[in-house]
Amino acid sequence: MIFRWWTSRTAVTRRADGIAQPGDIGSPVVTRRTAVLTAGVVLLVLFGILGAVLPVPYVAQVPGPTYNTLGDIEGKPIISVEGRRLNHVEGNLNLTTVGVSRGGLSLVQAVRGWFDDEVAVVPEESVYPSGQTQEETQAENRQAFLTSEQAAQTVALGHLGYPAKVVVQDVPKGSPASTHLIEGDAIEAIDGKPTPDTASLATVLAAIPPGTKVTVDANRLGKAHPVSITTGAAKDRSGSLLGVSVLDQPYAPFDVDVEVADVGGPSAGLMLTLGILDLVGKDDLTGGAKVAGTGTIDAKGQVGPIGGIALKMAAARKIGAQLFLVPAGNCEEASAVSDPGFPLAEVADLDDALKALTDFEAGRTPAGC
């Protein structure tokens, strides 16, 4: 089939006075039209340039990397245990993350992100609070992660039935105990006086004058570890101090350490708890399946909601997750995601998570959102 295109031209006629008629080439109408068109093109180019470079007070959140808590990062285990042989485990228990752009977006980037299902464009202040630098925010988020790690150990070891003791959390350099005690030691008595909890420890130390050499009956990796320490002076009360920070928490005859660099926030708590249980507990939690999830966890095993659930689900989908554990407080938002690619298990506490894993391994559908 042949198409023929026809064009026509307007004849140019001039009257005796030499004034061009309307529609003639070079007429004022055409000149104005050309000027408007030229101005529009210039403005369009200008707005395009400004849109590409003009910053707006928004940042982009995207699906971040996922980490198998049963595995390692660059050859270093995420969960390492000293003093006990680890269980042989297969499968995955992946914690999920959200990536955040550094610095503000351009106008064009923000508009593009609003139309992308795997990008959340949010006010910069919702991620980096006003009056706080990005470095300060990152440090705060990192501390939240360390707190969630601590809660994960407490919940996991408590679930396994280990008794609570006074457990050393930190030994500052130069403190009276700095060359005698280490993180993870349990303090059981001082000069023969039992210290079953932190309140008892404070009472015993309050009655000891500063500068006194005392015998601390500690336990390290399940073995007695008595040490002699010369006490220091307490600053906010009478009596002595050992110079350590301690917590009442379940104590096991082995030490658990968690290392996930560059991850901040408390949302890894649930998956870290499950990872610890799988590695040192009695049951295989995954049956070789690839499970992902998210959620904070407190010392009582309650699972709390988190931000960016849809983005974390997208991250899990990219690694081929077969089940996703969703905090109960995020279920409504998670259910709004069309075709997530895996079943969603609603989790309000650790027991819910364990039941969901048991059901899934047995071929039953976990209680969903």
C-alpha positions in Angstrom: 0.0 0.0 0.0 1.4 3.4 -1.0 0.6 6.5 1.0 0.9 9.8 -0.8 1.3 13.0 1.2 0.0 16.2 -0.2 1.1 19.6 0.9 -0.3 23.0 0.0 1.1 26.5 0.2 -0.6 29.7 0.9 0.1 32.1 -1.9 1.8 35.4 -1.0 -0.1 38.4 -2.3 0.6 41.9 -1.6 -1.6 44.9 -2.0 -0.5 48.1 -3.6 0.4 49.5 -0.2 2.9 46.6 0.3 1.2 45.3 3.5 1.2 41.5 3.7 -2.2 39.9 3.9 -3.1 37.7 6.9 -1.7 34.2 6.4 1.1 35.5 4.2 4.6 34.3 5.0 6.2 36.8 7.3 2.9 38.0 8.7 2.6 39.3 12.3 0.5 36.2 13.2 3.2 33.8 12.1 5.9 35.8 13.8 4.0 35.8 17.2 3.4 32.1 16.8 7.1 31.4 16.2 8.0 33.6 19.2 5.6 31.8 21.5 6.8 28.4 20.3 10.5 29.4 20.8 9.8 30.8 24.3 8.0 27.5 25.1 10.9 25.4 24.0 13.3 27.5 26.0 11.2 27.3 29.1 10.8 23.5 28.6 14.5 23.1 28.3 15.1 25.4 31.3 12.6 23.5 33.5 14.1 20.2 32.4 17.6 21.4 33.5 16.3 22.8 36.8 14.3 19.6 37.4 17.4 17.5 37.0 19.5 19.5 39.4 17.1 21.3 41.7 17.1 19.5 45.1 13.8 18.8 46.9 13.5 17.8 50.6 12.8 14.2 49.9 14.8 11.0 49.9 14.2 7.7 48.2 13.7 4.4 50.0 14.3 1.2 48.0 14.5 -2.6 48.8 17.8 -3.1 50.6 20.0 -6.2 50.9 18.8 -9.2 52.8 21.1 -11.2 55.1 20.7 -14.9 56.0 21.2 -15.0 59.8 22.3 -18.6 59.5 25.0 -17.7 57.0 27.9 -15.3 56.8 29.0 -12.0 55.1 32.3 -12.2 53.3 33.2 -15.4 55.1 32.4 -14.1 58.6 29.3 -15.6 60.3 26.5 -13.3 61.1 25.8 -15.3 64.3 28.9 -16.8 65.9 29.0 -19.0 69.0 31.9 -19.7 71.3 31.8 -22.6 73.7 29.3 -24.8 71.8 29.2 -26.6 68.5 26.6 -25.2 66.2 23.7 -27.2 64.8 23.9 -28.3 61.2 21.2 -26.2 59.5 20.0 -25.7 56.0 17.7 -23.1 54.6 17.5 -19.4 55.2 16.2 -17.0 57.9 16.8 -13.7 56.1 16.4 -10.4 57.8 15.4 -7.7 55.3 16.4 -4.1 55.0 15.5 -0.8 53.3 18.1 1.2 51.5 18.0 5.0 51.7 19.4 7.5 49.2 22.1 9.8 50.6 21.2 13.4 50.2 18.1 15.0 48.7 16.6 14.0 45.4 16.2 16.2 42.4 12.7 17.1 41.3 12.9 14.7 38.3 14.2 11.9 40.5 11.4 12.5 43.0 8.7 12.4 40.3 10.2 9.3 38.8 10.2 7.6 42.2 6.5 8.4 42.8 5.6 6.2 39.8 7.9 3.3 40.7 6.4 0.5 42.8 9.8 -0.3 44.3 10.7 3.2 45.4 9.1 5.1 48.3 9.7 8.9 48.1 9.4 10.2 51.7 10.2 13.6 53.4 13.8 13.8 54.3 12.9 14.7 58.0 11.2 11.3 58.4 14.6 9.6 57.9 17.0 12.3 59.0 15.4 14.3 61.8 15.9 18.1 61.7 18.9 19.3 63.7 20.6 15.9 63.4 23.3 15.0 60.9 23.2 11.9 58.8 26.1 10.6 60.8 24.3 11.1 64.0 21.2 9.4 62.7 23.2 6.5 61.5 24.9 6.2 64.9 21.5 6.2 66.6 20.2 3.6 64.2 23.3 1.4 64.8 22.7 1.6 68.5 19.1 0.5 68.0 20.4 -2.5 66.1 22.7 -3.4 69.0 19.8 -3.1 71.4 17.7 -5.4 69.2 20.7 -7.9 69.1 20.7 -7.9 72.9 17.0 -8.5 73.0 17.3 -11.3 70.5 19.8 -13.1 72.7 17.7 -12.6 75.8 14.6 -13.9 74.2 16.3 -16.9 72.5 18.2 -18.1 75.5 15.1 -17.6 77.7 13.0 -19.6 75.4 15.6 -22.4 75.6 15.3 -22.4 79.4 18.6 -20.9 80.5 18.4 -19.2 83.9 18.7 -15.4 84.4 22.0 -14.1 85.9 23.9 -10.8 86.2 25.7 -10.8 82.8 28.5 -8.4 81.9 27.6 -6.3 78.8 30.6 -4.0 78.6 34.0 -3.5 80.3 35.4 0.0 79.6 39.1 0.3 79.1 40.8 1.4 82.4 38.0 0.3 84.7 38.8 -1.7 87.8 37.6 -4.9 86.1 39.1 -4.2 82.7 41.8 -6.9 83.0 39.6 -9.4 84.9 36.2 -9.6 83.4 34.9 -9.6 79.8 31.6 -9.2 78.0 29.5 -12.3 78.6 30.8 -13.2 82.0 28.2 -13.9 84.7 28.8 -12.4 88.2 27.5 -14.8 90.7 28.9 -13.5 94.1 31.2 -11.0 95.6 33.2 -12.1 98.7 30.8 -15.0 99.0 27.7 -12.8 99.0 25.3 -14.1 96.2 24.4 -11.6 93.4 21.5 -13.3 91.6 20.3 -10.1 90.0 21.5 -6.5 89.4 19.7 -5.2 92.5 21.5 -7.6 94.7 24.8 -6.7 93.1 24.2 -3.0 93.7 23.3 -3.7 97.4 26.5 -5.7 98.0 28.8 -3.1 96.3 27.1 -0.3 98.3 28.4 -1.8 101.5 32.0 -2.1 100.3 34.4 0.9 100.7 36.1 2.1 97.5 39.6 0.7 97.1 38.8 -2.7 98.6 40.2 -5.8 97.0 37.2 -8.3 96.6 36.9 -11.7 95.2 34.3 -11.8 92.3 32.9 -15.3 91.6 32.3 -15.1 87.9 31.3 -17.7 85.4 32.8 -17.8 81.9 31.4 -20.1 79.2 30.0 -22.4 81.9 33.1 -22.7 84.0 34.0 -21.0 87.4 36.2 -18.0 86.9 37.0 -16.3 90.3 39.0 -13.0 90.0 40.3 -10.5 92.5 39.4 -6.9 91.8 40.2 -3.6 93.6 37.0 -1.6 93.6 36.6 1.9 92.4 34.5 4.7 93.9 30.9 5.0 92.8 29.9 8.4 91.5 26.2 8.5 92.1 25.9 6.4 95.3 27.9 5.3 98.3 30.2 2.3 98.2 32.2 0.7 95.4 31.9 -0.2 91.7 33.5 -2.8 89.5 33.5 -0.6 86.4 31.3 -2.8 84.3 27.8 -2.5 82.8 25.5 -5.4 83.5 22.0 -6.7 82.7 19.8 -9.4 84.2 19.4 -11.9 81.3 19.4 -15.6 80.6 22.9 -17.0 80.8 24.1 -20.0 78.8 27.5 -21.8 79.0 28.4 -20.4 75.6 28.8 -16.9 74.1 26.7 -15.6 71.2 27.9 -12.7 69.0 26.1 -11.0 66.2 27.8 -9.1 63.4 26.0 -7.4 60.6 27.9 -4.3 59.4 26.1 -1.3 58.0 22.7 -2.3 59.2 20.8 0.0 61.6 17.5 0.1 63.4 15.7 -2.4 65.5 13.7 -4.3 62.9 16.2 -7.3 62.7 15.2 -8.5 66.2 12.8 -11.2 65.2 15.0 -12.8 62.6 18.1 -12.7 64.8 16.1 -14.4 67.5 15.1 -17.2 65.1 18.6 -17.5 63.8 20.0 -18.0 67.3 17.4 -20.6 68.1 18.1 -22.5 64.9 21.8 -22.6 65.5 21.8 -23.5 69.2 18.3 -24.9 69.9 16.8 -28.3 69.6 14.7 -27.9 66.4 15.4 -27.3 62.8 13.2 -24.2 62.1 13.3 -24.0 58.3 13.4 -27.6 57.0 15.6 -26.2 54.2 13.2 -23.5 53.1 14.1 -19.9 52.3 12.2 -17.8 54.9 12.4 -14.0 55.2 10.9 -11.6 57.6 11.2 -8.5 59.7 10.0 -7.1 63.1 11.3 -5.7 66.3 11.4 -7.9 69.4 11.4 -7.0 73.1 12.6 -8.9 76.1 9.2 -10.6 76.5 9.2 -11.9 73.0 6.6 -9.4 71.6 7.1 -8.6 67.9 6.6 -4.9 66.9 5.8 -3.2 63.6 8.5 -1.6 61.4 8.7 0.8 58.5 9.0 0.0 54.8 7.2 -3.4 54.8 6.4 -3.3 51.1 10.0 -2.6 50.2 11.2 -5.4 52.5 8.8 -7.8 50.8 10.2 -6.7 47.4 13.7 -7.5 48.7 12.5 -10.9 49.8 10.9 -11.6 46.5 14.2 -10.9 44.7 15.9 -13.7 46.7 13.1 -16.2 46.1 11.7 -16.3 49.6 9.1 -19.0 50.1 7.5 -17.5 53.3 7.5 -14.0 54.8 7.0 -13.3 58.5 5.0 -10.1 59.0 4.6 -8.2 62.3 0.9 -8.1 63.2 1.0 -4.4 63.2 2.1 -4.3 59.5 -0.4 -6.9 58.3 -2.9 -4.4 56.7 -0.1 -2.7 54.7 1.5 -6.0 53.7 -1.9 -7.4 52.5 -2.3 -4.4 50.2 0.7 -5.6 48.1 -0.7 -7.4 45.1 0.9 -10.8 44.3 3.8 -10.7 46.8 5.1 -14.0 45.6 4.9 -15.9 48.9 2.5 -16.5 51.7 2.4 -14.0 54.6 2.5 -15.2 58.2 1.1 -12.9 60.8 3.4 -12.7 63.8 2.6 -11.0 67.1 5.2 -12.7 69.2 8.0 -15.4 69.1 5.5 -18.2 69.6 3.6 -17.1 66.5 6.7 -17.1 64.5 7.7 -20.6 65.6 4.2 -21.9 64.9 4.3 -20.4 61.5 7.6 -22.1 60.7 6.3 -25.4 62.0 3.1 -25.2 60.0 5.0 -24.2 56.8 7.5 -27.1 57.2 4.6 -29.5 57.7 2.9 -28.3 54.6 0.2 -26.4 56.4 -0.7 -22.8 55.6 0.5 -20.5 58.4 -2.0 -18.0 59.9 -1.8 -15.2 57.4 -2.5 -11.5 57.3 
